[in-house]
Structure formats: structure tokens, C-alpha cells
Amino acid sequence: MNQSEGLPAVSVVICSYTEDRWDMLMSAVDSVRAQTVPPQQTIVVVDYNMDLYKRLIFTVSDVVILENTGPKGLSGARNTGAAAATAGIVAFLDDDAEAAPDWLERLTALYDDPDVLAVGGRVVPEWETGRPDYFGEELDWIVGCTHRGMPKVAAEVRNVIGANMSFRSQVLEVAGGFNTSLGRQNSLPLGCEETEICIRAVIGAPGGRVVYEPAAVVRHYVPAQRGTLNYMLRRAWSEGISKAMVSKIVGHKRALGPERRYVANVLPRAVARGTVGRIRGTDPAGFRRSMAVIAVLTVTTCGYIRGRRLPHDPANVGLEPHEPHASWREVK
């Protein structure tokens, strides 16, 4: 425990794969250094890039620098960092994100409840050239950020967001880490590894909870290219495929519960709001936002249908649906 704050010790893991993000990576590390409750250790994991690894070794002295020892990709890198963590809580921050000074303090405060397995926070987009007028906040998940419709206060959720999340180290150990058949590989926009591991963690700990704390904030850089319609639809397609893979692993109901509510409640309101605003003349871009929502929903659905039809080998993608798990509480 952190004696001065009465909070659990934290290891922060930041994964990186390219020197192109060097300045942002340094800003991410600096934001961890500036925390009101400092971490026990900060770990930077390099995903198969020897030039970046050497540059970090010779430049940064107060951070643990590791090479990814697992399969190439974000999931393998995260597992490498988690395995090296020495604290009871492992927090993850993207290499293109900056944490607010009280980020760790806000995250760790909720671990006073022994039933809390993981805590995530709010991810605010930092647009390179400003938010495109057709890109509604309901679609911010496309760029790895918190979308409109998420809780305004701390609440139980199905899963955390990758750019701003933390887990008990024992939970990660028992769950077997992030599924390396999921997750981003370089610029390939696959995902849902956070969703899958949160679901498995709760299955393995009856009564356990994953919590979203919107007061724990990070700002996530969004390059202009990720605001284009082309990227939005590519990301929607891969999200559909990724969700299909998760549903094969943990079951359809567990994988898609929040998505059903999102589609039934959040998206119709977004379409209606944009359309009405355009008709009334109060929101000139409203119709474009409405059309973008419909296009993203359509492509995501098509990706999901395609993913459900892909061959599935449980040995390659993790656990079979409904496989029993040992509880993290049993780990000594």
C-alpha cells in the first residue's frame, strides 16, 4: 500500500511499437511522472522494434524498458508488461495518451472494495485538426475514446477502455492475460481484447465487478487520418469482426449486451438529434452526423456477420464459450 495515501501500489504499463510516436511516448511517460500518487514502477514495452528499444534504453533511465516476449501486437506487449509488474494493481496507458495528474489516485481509490477486479476511466479525444463535423461523440469509440452514453458517475460496466484501464495483477494472472488473437497489430485496427478479458475476469470471480470511473481522465491524441470516413468504416468493419470473435469465446449474450442497449438507445437519439437539427437549421452538420452513424452501424453489423462465419479454432483464440474458470481469489 502507498502509506501516504492509503492506496494500493500501482505498476503502469505503456506499450509502443514505432519511433514515429516518440514525442507522444515521452509525454505519456512525463504524465505518469507527474501523478499525485506516483506509481511503484513505470514499464515501457517495445513491440518488436529494436531501434525504438535501443533509443529508450539510452534515453530514459527511470523507467523499466522491455521487449515484447509474446506474439507481436498490443495484447502480447501488454502481457509482457503485466508479467513484469511488481505492484498489486497494473494500470495501462496508451503511448499516444496523457494522464491527468490525479489519474492513478482516482483509479486506485476504488480498489478498497475487494470485489472490484478492474477500474477504467474516461478517455477524451485530443483531435489533431479538430473534430470533423460529421463525427458525433456517439462514435468516439472508433478512435478509442469514451463515447456519449457512458455513465456520468462511477458505475459498474462490462469492460474498460484500453487507453485508460487497470486490473488487479492477480486477475490478469488467473485470466491468462490478454488474448493475443485479438488486439491491434501495428496499424491494423482490430480490438476487443479489453472486452474479452473483462468478461473472462468476471466469469472467474462470481460477484466481481468492473468499474468505470469518469473522474480518472486521460487525453488521447487522434490524428486527422482517423477522423476520415474511410477510417471510420474500416474501424467499424474490424470492430464487427472482433466482436464476433469475442462472442465465439465468451458467448453471444455476454459479448453484446451493452451493444444492444447502445444501438437501441444511444444511436437512435443521435440520428434523430442530427436530423431534427438540420431540418430546423440549428445544426447544419446534423444530417451528415446522422448519416455517418447509420453507415457505421451498417458496416459494423456486416463485419459481425462476416466474423461469425469465419472459421473458429478455440485453441487459437483463447477459451471456449462458457468454459469454467478458477477464481482470482484462490491465487496465493
VOBA-1610 file (N, C-alpha, C; in pm, whole numbers, padded with zeros to 5 digits, always signed):
BEGIN
Met+00085-00121+00000Met+00000+00000+00000Met+00088+00125+00000Asn+00040+00231-00060Asn+00106+00360-00053Asn+00073+00421+00083Gln+00174+00430+00168Gln+00149+00469+00306Gln+00096+00611+00318Ser+00141+00701+00230Ser+00099+00841+00243Ser-00045+00861+00198Glu-00094+00775+00109Glu-00228+00793+00054Glu-00325+00683+00096Gly-00273+00573+00150Gly-00358+00461+00184Gly-00415+00391+00063Leu-00347+00403-00050Leu-00391+00344-00175Leu-00297+00230-00216Pro-00347+00134-00293Pro-00262+00023-00336Pro-00153+00070-00433Ala-00039+00002-00429Ala+00070+00034-00520Ala+00032-00005-00663Val+00085+00071-00759Val+00050+00052-00899Val+00175+00042-00986Ser+00172-00050-01080Ser+00268-00053-01190Ser+00197-00002-01314Val+00257+00094-01382Val+00198+00149-01505Val+00270+00089-01625Val+00193+00038-01720Val+00247-00022-01842Val+00207+00063-01962Ile+00307+00101-02041Ile+00285+00174-02166Ile+00348+00092-02278Cys+00271+00060-02380Cys+00321-00019-02493Cys+00341+00071-02614Ser+00450+00046-02688Ser+00479+00127-02806Ser+00544+00039-02913Tyr+00526+00079-03039Tyr+00580-00003-03148Tyr+00653+00078-03254Thr+00652+00212-03245Thr+00711+00293-03351Thr+00780+00417-03296Glu+00891+00455-03358Glu+00959+00579-03321Glu+00881+00702-03368Asp+00787+00682-03458Asp+00708+00795-03507Asp+00630+00863-03396Arg+00606+00790-03287Arg+00531+00846-03174Arg+00623+00885-03058Trp+00750+00906-03086Trp+00846+00929-02978Trp+00804+01044-02887Asp+00770+01159-02946Asp+00734+01274-02863Asp+00610+01245-02779Met+00513+01177-02838Met+00393+01144-02762Met+00424+01042-02652Leu+00510+00946-02682Leu+00550+00849-02580Leu+00617+00919-02462Met+00705+01014-02490Met+00771+01088-02383Met+00670+01170-02302Ser+00569+01224-02371Ser+00465+01298-02300Ser+00383+01206-02211Ala+00357+01085-02259Ala+00285+00987-02178Ala+00364+00953-02053Val+00494+00929-02069Val+00579+00897-01954Val+00585+01015-01858Asp+00597+01136-01913Asp+00600+01256-01827Asp+00471+01269-01747Ser+00357+01235-01807Ser+00230+01247-01736Ser+00222+01147-01621Val+00289+01034-01635Val+00294+00937-01526Val+00387+00987-01415Arg+00496+01049-01454Arg+00588+01106-01355Arg+00520+01213-01270Ala+00421+01281-01329Ala+00357+01395-01262Ala+00238+01355-01177Gln+00215+01227-01154Gln+00097+01183-01079Gln+00101+01227-00933Thr-00015+01261-00880Thr-00025+01298-00739Thr+00008+01180-00649Val-00021+01059-00697Val+00020+00936-00629Val+00113+00862-00725Pro+00243+00870-00706Pro+00337+00811-00801Pro+00323+00659-00807Pro+00346+00601-00924Pro+00341+00455-00935Pro+00463+00392-00871Gln+00451+00266-00837Gln+00567+00191-00785Gln+00670+00172-00894Gln+00625+00154-01017Gln+00715+00142-01131Gln+00640+00180-01258Thr+00717+00226-01356Thr+00663+00251-01489Thr+00737+00161-01586Ile+00662+00090-01668Ile+00718-00007-01762Ile+00680+00035-01903Val+00777+00044-01992Val+00751+00066-02134Val+00789-00061-02208Val+00693-00117-02279Val+00715-00240-02355Val+00722-00204-02504Val+00829-00247-02569Val+00850-00219-02711Val+00810-00342-02791Asp+00721-00320-02887Asp+00668-00431-02966Asp+00749-00451-03093Tyr+00855-00529-03081Tyr+00935-00571-03196Tyr+00986-00454-03280Asn+01059-00364-03215Asn+01123-00252-03282Asn+01255-00225-03210Met+01363-00282-03260Met+01492-00274-03192Met+01544-00131-03186Asp+01521-00051-03290Asp+01568+00088-03288Asp+01501+00166-03176Leu+01371+00147-03160Leu+01299+00216-03051Leu+01348+00166-02917Tyr+01368+00036-02904Tyr+01415-00022-02777Tyr+01550+00038-02738Lys+01644+00043-02832Lys+01777+00097-02802Lys+01769+00246-02767Arg+01686+00318-02838Arg+01673+00462-02810Arg+01620+00485-02669Leu+01523+00404-02629Leu+01470+00417-02493Leu+01574+00380-02389Ile+01647+00273-02413Ile+01750+00229-02318Ile+01851+00339-02291Phe+01890+00409-02397Phe+01994+00512-02383Phe+01939+00650-02347Thr+01807+00664-02342Thr+01747+00795-02318Thr+01674+00805-02186Val+01603+00700-02148Val+01516+00704-02031Val+01574+00615-01922Ser+01604+00675-01807Ser+01673+00599-01702Ser+01583+00557-01586Asp+01468+00621-01572Asp+01383+00593-01456Asp+01263+00506-01490Val+01269+00438-01603Val+01159+00354-01650Val+01215+00217-01684Val+01137+00113-01656Val+01175-00023-01696Val+01143-00039-01844Ile+01244-00071-01924Ile+01227-00087-02069Ile+01235-00235-02103Leu+01133-00287-02168Leu+01127-00428-02202Leu+01093-00447-02348Glu+01138-00559-02404Glu+01093-00601-02536Glu+00977-00699-02520Asn+00883-00692-02610Asn+00770-00785-02609Asn+00822-00927-02625Thr+00791-01013-02529Thr+00835-01152-02536Thr+00723-01245-02585Gly+00606-01187-02613Gly+00494-01266-02663Gly+00475-01245-02812Pro+00363-01290-02865Pro+00333-01267-03006Pro+00329-01118-03036Lys+00366-01082-03158Lys+00366-00942-03197Lys+00225-00885-03187Gly+00214-00764-03136Gly+00085-00699-03123Gly+00064-00643-02984Leu-00042-00564-02969Leu-00068-00495-02843Leu-00095-00591-02728Ser-00169-00697-02755Ser-00201-00792-02648Ser-00076-00859-02594Gly+00012-00902-02683Gly+00137-00964-02639Gly+00222-00867-02560Ala+00227-00740-02604Ala+00306-00640-02533Ala+00248-00613-02394Arg+00117-00604-02386Arg+00054-00581-02256Arg+00081-00698-02161Asn+00075-00819-02214Asn+00103-00935-02129Asn+00247-00934-02079Thr+00338-00891-02164Thr+00479-00880-02122Thr+00493-00780-02009Gly+00428-00665-02021Gly+00436-00564-01916Gly+00371-00611-01787Ala+00256-00678-01798Ala+00187-00726-01678Ala+00270-00830-01605Ala+00340-00915-01681Ala+00423-01020-01619Ala+00539-00961-01541Ala+00586-00843-01583Ala+00699-00779-01515Ala+00656-00687-01402Ala+00527-00661-01390Ala+00477-00569-01288Ala+00496-00627-01148Thr+00537-00543-01055Thr+00560-00587-00918Thr+00452-00541-00822Ala+00364-00451-00866Ala+00260-00397-00777Ala+00133-00480-00786Gly+00045-00460-00691Gly-00081-00534-00688Gly-00182-00487-00790Ile-00165-00365-00841Ile-00251-00310-00945Ile-00165-00279-01067Val-00215-00317-01185Val-00146-00287-01309Val-00234-00194-01391Ala-00184-00074-01420Ala-00258+00023-01500Ala-00195+00034-01638Phe-00278+00055-01739Phe-00231+00063-01876Phe-00266+00199-01934Leu-00166+00259-02000Leu-00183+00388-02065Leu-00128+00377-02206Asp-00200+00428-02306Asp-00152+00424-02443Asp-00033+00517-02461Asp+00049+00487-02562Asp+00168+00569-02585Asp+00135+00701-02652Asp+00011+00720-02696Asp-00031+00847-02754Asp-00136+00915-02667Ala-00128+00888-02537Ala-00223+00947-02442Ala-00148+01013-02327Glu-00211+01110-02263Glu-00154+01177-02146Glu-00255+01168-02031Ala-00207+01127-01916Ala-00293+01111-01800Ala-00302+01241-01721Ala-00421+01270-01671Ala-00438+01382-01579Ala-00358+01354-01452Pro-00315+01458-01380Pro-00229+01437-01263Pro-00288+01346-01157Asp-00420+01342-01142Asp-00482+01259-01040Asp-00535+01126-01096Trp-00488+01089-01215Trp-00536+00968-01282Trp-00524+00844-01194Leu-00403+00815-01147Leu-00383+00695-01065Leu-00456+00705-00932Glu-00460+00822-00876Glu-00531+00841-00749Glu-00679+00805-00765Arg-00739+00850-00874Arg-00880+00822-00899Arg-00905+00674-00926Leu-00818+00612-01004Leu-00835+00471-01036Leu-00822+00382-00913Thr-00717+00404-00837Thr-00686+00313-00727Thr-00780+00329-00608Ala-00845+00445-00595Ala-00935+00467-00481Ala-01047+00364-00478Leu-01087+00312-00592Leu-01199+00219-00598Leu-01160+00075-00562Tyr-01032+00049-00550Tyr-00990-00086-00515Tyr-01001-00116-00365Asp-01056-00022-00289Asp-01082-00054-00148Asp-01194-00156-00135Asp-01270-00176-00241Asp-01372-00279-00246Asp-01309-00406-00303Pro-01301-00514-00226Pro-01234-00636-00272Pro-01303-00702-00391Asp-01428-00666-00419Asp-01499-00724-00533Asp-01466-00654-00665Val-01396-00542-00658Val-01359-00470-00779Val-01237-00537-00843Leu-01255-00585-00965Leu-01149-00656-01037Leu-01069-00563-01127Ala-01137-00465-01182Ala-01073-00374-01278Ala-01141-00239-01269Val-01065-00134-01297Val-01119+00003-01298Val-01066+00074-01422Gly-01156+00134-01496Gly-01117+00213-01612Gly-01166+00355-01598Gly-01115+00442-01681Gly-01153+00582-01672Gly-01195+00640-01805Arg-01219+00769-01804Arg-01268+00840-01923Arg-01151+00873-02015Val-01173+00855-02144Val-01073+00887-02246Val-01128+00998-02334Val-01062+01113-02330Val-01107+01231-02402Val-01025+01248-02529Pro-01089+01262-02645Pro-01012+01278-02769Pro-00942+01412-02778Glu-00818+01409-02822Glu-00740+01529-02849Glu-00716+01532-03000Trp-00806+01598-03072Trp-00805+01595-03218Trp-00690+01677-03276Glu-00618+01617-03369Glu-00505+01687-03431Glu-00550+01813-03503Thr-00659+01803-03578Thr-00707+01918-03658Thr-00851+01954-03625Gly-00898+01917-03508Gly-01035+01946-03470Gly-01129+01834-03509Arg-01236+01820-03434Arg-01334+01715-03462Arg-01406+01743-03594Pro-01410+01645-03686Pro-01488+01663-03809Pro-01636+01681-03776Asp-01706+01763-03853Asp-01844+01794-03819Asp-01938+01675-03833Tyr-01896+01572-03907Tyr-01980+01453-03924Tyr-01949+01345-03821Phe-01852+01370-03734Phe-01806+01268-03638Phe-01869+01297-03502Gly-01985+01237-03474Gly-02054+01261-03349Gly-01986+01194-03231Glu-02009+01248-03113Glu-01949+01193-02992Glu-01997+01051-02963Glu-02110+01013-03020Glu-02160+00876-03003Glu-02066+00775-03067Leu-01982+00820-03160Leu-01892+00730-03233Leu-01746+00740-03186Asp-01724+00803-03072Asp-01586+00822-03026Asp-01515+00691-02993Trp-01589+00582-02976Trp-01524+00452-02956Trp-01437+00415-03076Ile-01469+00469-03192Ile-01391+00441-03313Ile-01246+00485-03296Val-01225+00593-03223Val-01090+00644-03202Val-01040+00612-03060Gly-01098+00509-03000Gly-01050+00461-02870Gly-01083+00552-02753Cys-01191+00629-02765Cys-01227+00723-02660Cys-01368+00693-02605Thr-01399+00757-02495Thr-01530+00739-02430Thr-01638+00804-02516His-01742+00728-02547His-01848+00780-02633His-01965+00833-02549Arg-02045+00917-02611Arg-02166+00968-02545Arg-02257+00851-02511Gly-02312+00854-02391Gly-02396+00745-02345Gly-02334+00668-02230Met-02204+00693-02205Met-02140+00628-02090Met-02185+00695-01960Pro-02173+00625-01845Pro-02217+00683-01718Pro-02143+00813-01685Lys-02212+00901-01615Lys-02153+01029-01574Lys-02084+01020-01438Val-02116+00916-01363Val-02053+00892-01233Val-02001+00749-01230Ala-01923+00716-01129Ala-01866+00582-01119Ala-01977+00477-01120Ala-01959+00375-01205Ala-02063+00274-01221Ala-02002+00144-01271Glu-02074+00035-01245Glu-02031-00095-01295Glu-02055-00102-01446Val-01958-00155-01518Val-01968-00170-01664Val-01921-00309-01703Arg-01940-00343-01830Arg-01892-00473-01876Arg-01742-00474-01895Asn-01689-00364-01953Asn-01546-00361-01984Asn-01491-00220-01976Val-01361-00213-01962Val-01290-00086-01959Val-01240-00053-02100Ile-01185+00068-02117Ile-01129+00113-02246Ile-00978+00100-02239Gly-00918+00048-02347Gly-00776+00013-02345Gly-00681+00126-02313Ala-00713+00248-02353Ala-00622+00360-02331Ala-00616+00405-02186Asn-00709+00356-02104Asn-00721+00403-01966Asn-00785+00293-01883Met-00704+00200-01836Met-00761+00086-01763Met-00661+00033-01661Ser-00713-00038-01563Ser-00628-00101-01461Ser-00694-00230-01416Phe-00611-00323-01367Phe-00658-00453-01318Phe-00579-00491-01194Arg-00640-00572-01110Arg-00561-00639-01008Arg-00465-00735-01079Ser-00340-00738-01035Ser-00243-00823-01103Ser-00282-00970-01096Gln-00346-01011-00987Gln-00389-01150-00974Gln-00501-01183-01072Val-00584-01086-01103Val-00690-01107-01200Val-00630-01135-01338Leu-00529-01057-01375Leu-00462-01080-01503Leu-00395-01216-01506Glu-00336-01255-01394Glu-00267-01383-01388Glu-00365-01499-01406Val-00475-01495-01333Val-00571-01605-01340Val-00641-01608-01475Ala-00670-01490-01531Ala-00737-01484-01661Ala-00647-01528-01775Gly-00517-01537-01748Gly-00425-01577-01853Gly-00382-01464-01944Gly-00407-01341-01902Gly-00366-01226-01980Gly-00458-01195-02096Phe-00417-01099-02177Phe-00495-01057-02292Phe-00483-01160-02403Asn-00593-01181-02473Asn-00598-01279-02581Asn-00517-01228-02699Thr-00411-01297-02735Thr-00321-01248-02839Thr-00375-01268-02980Ser-00489-01333-02993Ser-00552-01341-03125Ser-00640-01219-03151Leu-00657-01137-03047Leu-00732-01012-03058Leu-00634-00896-03039Gly-00681-00775-03062Gly-00599-00658-03034Gly-00526-00606-03157Arg-00490-00479-03148Arg-00423-00410-03258Arg-00284-00468-03283Gln-00250-00480-03410Gln-00116-00517-03452Gln-00065-00409-03547Asn+00035-00330-03500Asn+00080-00212-03573Asn-00041-00123-03601Ser-00070-00094-03729Ser-00181-00004-03761Ser-00309-00079-03795Leu-00311-00212-03786Leu-00432-00288-03814Leu-00532-00265-03701Pro-00648-00204-03731Pro-00738-00159-03624Pro-00831-00267-03570Leu-00775-00381-03528Leu-00856-00480-03459Leu-00866-00442-03312Gly-00949-00512-03236Gly-00964-00474-03097Gly-01044-00574-03018Cys-01106-00525-02911Cys-01195-00602-02823Cys-01122-00693-02726Glu-00990-00687-02720Glu-00921-00771-02622Glu-00953-00727-02480Glu-00979-00596-02460Glu-01017-00550-02327Glu-01155-00603-02288Thr-01247-00602-02384Thr-01381-00657-02359Thr-01372-00802-02318Glu-01296-00878-02394Glu-01287-01023-02372Glu-01226-01057-02236Ile-01119-00988-02198Ile-01056-01022-02071Ile-01142-00978-01953Cys-01214-00867-01967Cys-01304-00824-01858Cys-01416-00926-01838Ile-01471-00976-01947Ile-01576-01077-01935Ile-01522-01202-01870Arg-01405-01247-01912Arg-01347-01368-01852Arg-01315-01347-01705Ala-01270-01227-01670Ala-01237-01200-01531Ala-01360-01211-01442Val-01472-01157-01488Val-01595-01162-01409Val-01649-01305-01402Ile-01637-01379-01511Ile-01678-01520-01508Ile-01598-01596-01403Gly-01471-01563-01391Gly-01384-01633-01297Gly-01395-01584-01154Ala-01473-01481-01130Ala-01487-01426-00995Ala-01631-01387-00972Pro-01718-01485-00943Pro-01860-01454-00919Pro-01874-01344-00814Gly-01950-01242-00847Gly-01965-01127-00757Gly-01865-01017-00786Gly-01765-01047-00869Gly-01665-00947-00904Gly-01722-00842-00998Arg-01661-00724-00996Arg-01714-00612-01074Arg-01603-00539-01149Val-01638-00491-01266Val-01555-00399-01343Val-01620-00261-01332Val-01541-00160-01300Val-01597-00028-01269Val-01539+00078-01363Tyr-01626+00168-01405Tyr-01585+00284-01484Tyr-01591+00407-01396Glu-01477+00478-01387Glu-01467+00598-01306Glu-01436+00717-01398Pro-01539+00795-01436Pro-01517+00904-01532Pro-01427+01015-01480Ala-01402+01018-01348Ala-01314+01121-01293Ala-01166+01089-01318Ala-01137+00966-01356Ala-00999+00927-01391Ala-00982+00951-01540Val-00914+01058-01577Val-00916+01106-01715Val-00779+01095-01782Val-00781+01053-01907Val-00664+01067-01994Val-00709+01132-02124Arg-00617+01204-02185Arg-00643+01266-02316Arg-00572+01184-02421His-00645+01144-02525His-00594+01053-02627His-00580+01127-02760Tyr-00460+01131-02813Tyr-00433+01200-02939Tyr-00502+01128-03054Val-00571+01204-03139Val-00640+01147-03254Val-00588+01216-03380Pro-00506+01147-03461Pro-00456+01208-03585Pro-00569+01234-03683Ala-00548+01328-03772Ala-00652+01367-03867Ala-00701+01249-03949Gln-00613+01157-03982Gln-00650+01043-04065Gln-00758+00957-04002Arg-00761+00953-03868Arg-00860+00870-03801Arg-00997+00937-03792Gly-01006+01058-03839Gly-01135+01123-03843Gly-01202+01114-03980Thr-01136+01048-04075Thr-01192+01037-04209Thr-01301+00930-04213Leu-01392+00944-04308Leu-01498+00845-04323Leu-01440+00709-04358Asn-01333+00708-04436Asn-01270+00582-04473Asn-01222+00507-04349Tyr-01155+00578-04258Tyr-01107+00513-04136Tyr-01225+00470-04049Met-01324+00553-04037Met-01441+00520-03955Met-01503+00387-04000Leu-01517+00369-04130Leu-01581+00248-04181Leu-01487+00127-04170Arg-01357+00149-04192Arg-01261+00038-04172Arg-01263-00007-04027Arg-01263+00088-03937Arg-01264+00055-03794Arg-01395-00012-03756Ala-01506+00033-03814Ala-01635-00029-03785Ala-01636-00174-03833Trp-01581-00200-03950Trp-01575-00336-04004Trp-01494-00427-03912Ser-01376-00379-03871Ser-01292-00462-03785Ser-01353-00479-03647Glu-01428-00379-03600Glu-01496-00392-03471Glu-01602-00502-03478Gly-01674-00506-03589Gly-01773-00612-03606Gly-01709-00749-03605Ile-01599-00763-03677Ile-01529-00892-03679Ile-01476-00927-03541Ser-01417-00828-03472Ser-01362-00853-03339Ser-01471-00894-03241Lys-01586-00826-03246Lys-01697-00862-03157Lys-01746-01004-03185Ala-01745-01042-03313Ala-01786-01178-03348Ala-01691-01281-03288Met-01562-01251-03291Met-01464-01342-03232Met-01485-01353-03081Val-01511-01240-03016Val-01535-01241-02872Val-01659-01322-02839Ser-01764-01307-02920Ser-01887-01380-02893Ser-01867-01530-02905Lys-01774-01573-02989Lys-01744-01716-03000Lys-01670-01768-02877Ile-01596-01679-02813Ile-01516-01719-02697Ile-01598-01719-02569Val-01675-01612-02547Val-01744-01596-02418Val-01895-01610-02429Gly-01947-01625-02548Gly-02091-01638-02564Gly-02154-01511-02615His-02259-01526-02695His-02324-01415-02763His-02382-01312-02665Lys-02451-01358-02561Lys-02516-01265-02469Lys-02415-01180-02393Arg-02309-01245-02345Arg-02208-01170-02269Arg-02136-01068-02359Ala-02114-01105-02483Ala-02034-01021-02572Ala-02109-00898-02620Leu-02243-00904-02629Leu-02316-00799-02698Leu-02421-00726-02615Gly-02429-00751-02486Gly-02531-00684-02404Gly-02526-00533-02412Pro-02413-00468-02383Pro-02407-00322-02391Pro-02428-00270-02532Glu-02384-00347-02632Glu-02402-00303-02770Glu-02551-00294-02807Arg-02628-00389-02758Arg-02772-00384-02786Arg-02834-00257-02728Arg-02797-00224-02605Arg-02851-00102-02544Arg-02802+00022-02618Tyr-02677+00020-02661Tyr-02619+00132-02736Tyr-02694+00153-02868Val-02719+00044-02938Val-02789+00052-03066Val-02936+00090-03047Ala-02996+00041-02940Ala-03139+00067-02917Ala-03165+00207-02862Asn-03070+00264-02789Asn-03096+00391-02720Asn-03010+00507-02768Val-02877+00489-02767Val-02786+00600-02795Val-02790+00639-02943Leu-02779+00542-03032Leu-02771+00574-03175Leu-02901+00633-03231Pro-03019+00580-03197Pro-03141+00644-03249Pro-03154+00791-03206Arg-03116+00820-03082Arg-03122+00960-03037Arg-03025+01047-03115Ala-02906+00990-03147Ala-02807+01065-03224Ala-02860+01096-03363Val-02921+00997-03428Val-02976+01017-03562Val-03089+01120-03559Ala-03177+01105-03462Ala-03290+01197-03452Ala-03243+01339-03423Arg-03149+01354-03330Arg-03099+01486-03294Arg-03035+01556-03414Gly-02952+01482-03487Gly-02887+01541-03602Gly-02983+01577-03713Thr-03080+01489-03738Thr-03176+01514-03845Thr-03266+01633-03813Val-03317+01638-03691Val-03403+01749-03650Val-03327+01880-03652Gly-03203+01877-03606Gly-03121+01999-03607Gly-03098+02051-03748Arg-03080+01960-03841Arg-03061+02002-03981Arg-03190+02060-04038Ile-03302+01996-04011Ile-03430+02043-04063Ile-03463+02182-04008Arg-03436+02202-03880Arg-03466+02331-03816Arg-03364+02438-03850Gly-03254+02398-03907Gly-03150+02493-03942Gly-03058+02531-03828Thr-03070+02462-03714Thr-02987+02493-03597Thr-02858+02412-03596Asp-02850+02313-03680Asp-02733+02225-03682Asp-02704+02184-03826Pro-02632+02267-03902Pro-02607+02239-04043Pro-02541+02104-04071Ala-02457+02056-03978Ala-02388+01929-03998Ala-02464+01811-03942Gly-02582+01836-03885Gly-02657+01730-03819Gly-02688+01612-03909Phe-02729+01641-04033Phe-02766+01532-04123Phe-02644+01447-04157Arg-02527+01510-04174Arg-02405+01434-04204Arg-02370+01342-04087Arg-02387+01393-03965Arg-02360+01308-03849Arg-02457+01191-03843Ser-02583+01217-03874Ser-02682+01110-03873Ser-02647+01003-03976Met-02607+01046-04096Met-02571+00950-04200Met-02445+00871-04162Ala-02351+00937-04094Ala-02230+00867-04051Ala-02264+00759-03949Val-02356+00790-03858Val-02399+00692-03758Val-02461+00571-03827Ile-02548+00595-03922Ile-02614+00485-03993Ile-02512+00402-04071Ala-02417+00469-04136Ala-02316+00397-04213Ala-02228+00311-04122Val-02185+00367-04009Val-02101+00291-03915Val-02177+00171-03859Leu-02302+00192-03821Leu-02381+00081-03768Leu-02397-00029-03873Thr-02423+00009-03997Thr-02442-00090-04104Thr-02315-00170-04128Val-02202-00101-04136Val-02075-00169-04164Val-02033-00256-04046Thr-02055-00209-03923Thr-02022-00290-03806Thr-02104-00418-03806Thr-02231-00406-03837Thr-02318-00525-03842Thr-02270-00622-03949Cys-02234-00571-04065Cys-02183-00658-04172Cys-02054-00725-04129Gly-01966-00650-04059Gly-01843-00710-04010Gly-01870-00821-03910Tyr-01968-00799-03825Tyr-02004-00901-03726Tyr-02055-01028-03795Ile-02142-01010-03895Ile-02193-01126-03968Ile-02079-01201-04036Arg-01988-01124-04095Arg-01871-01187-04159Arg-01786-01261-04056Gly-01765-01199-03941Gly-01684-01262-03837Gly-01744-01390-03784Arg-01876-01393-03773Arg-01943-01514-03725Arg-01925-01630-03822Arg-01901-01598-03948Arg-01887-01703-04048Arg-01744-01749-04067Leu-01649-01677-04006Leu-01509-01717-04018Leu-01484-01845-03940Pro-01388-01929-03986Pro-01353-02050-03911Pro-01307-02013-03771His-01341-02095-03675His-01310-02066-03535His-01243-02186-03473Asp-01122-02166-03426Asp-01048-02271-03357Asp-01023-02225-03215Pro-01095-02279-03114Pro-01079-02232-02976Pro-00936-02240-02927Ala-00857-02330-02982Ala-00718-02341-02938Ala-00637-02220-02978Asn-00682-02149-03084Asn-00608-02035-03134Asn-00657-01902-03079Val-00781-01898-03030Val-00836-01770-02987Val-00866-01762-02838Gly-00828-01860-02762Gly-00846-01849-02619Gly-00935-01956-02564Leu-01037-01917-02489Leu-01123-02011-02419Leu-01249-02040-02496Glu-01297-02161-02488Glu-01424-02194-02550Glu-01537-02127-02472Pro-01651-02103-02536Pro-01763-02040-02466Pro-01802-02116-02340His-01821-02038-02232His-01873-02091-02106His-01775-02186-02036Glu-01648-02186-02074Glu-01551-02269-02003Glu-01537-02219-01860Pro-01539-02306-01758Pro-01526-02260-01619Pro-01386-02207-01592His-01376-02115-01499His-01250-02053-01461His-01229-02066-01310Ala-01103-02067-01273Ala-01072-02058-01131Ala-01087-01913-01086Ser-01118-01893-00962Ser-01133-01757-00911Ser-00997-01697-00882Trp-00984-01565-00911Trp-00857-01495-00881Trp-00831-01495-00734Arg-00936-01505-00652Arg-00918-01502-00508Arg-00845-01627-00458Glu-00840-01732-00541Glu-00774-01854-00499Glu-00623-01849-00518Val-00575-01745-00591Val-00432-01733-00614Val-00365-01680-00486Lys-00264-01747-00445Lys-00192-01706-00323Lys-00062-01634-00358
//
